[in-house]
């Protein structure tokens, strides 16, 4: 192996899987909470195959996260409401 491991951290992560349906679209997302993400949660979209790190302060920056997660324009406001409900809680971050 050509790599030297300089750090390794192991933890039990809180991981939540959601299947969301709008009028015309389905979104499958996984949200992983970790102390390693500096207060953000890793949001992964099954449809787009992409992930981003988000916190409650990022919710209004939909021009950043919506295209990456494949959220259709007509569903952004509802998805923001969903993110507020799952990212506002400090419970997930306090346990690490």
Protein Blocks (a to p, Z undefined) as FASTA:
>chain_A
ZZdcfbdcdddddddddddddfkbccdddddddfklnopacdddfklopacdddfklmmm
mmlmmmmnopafklmmmmmmmmmmmmmpmklmmmZZ
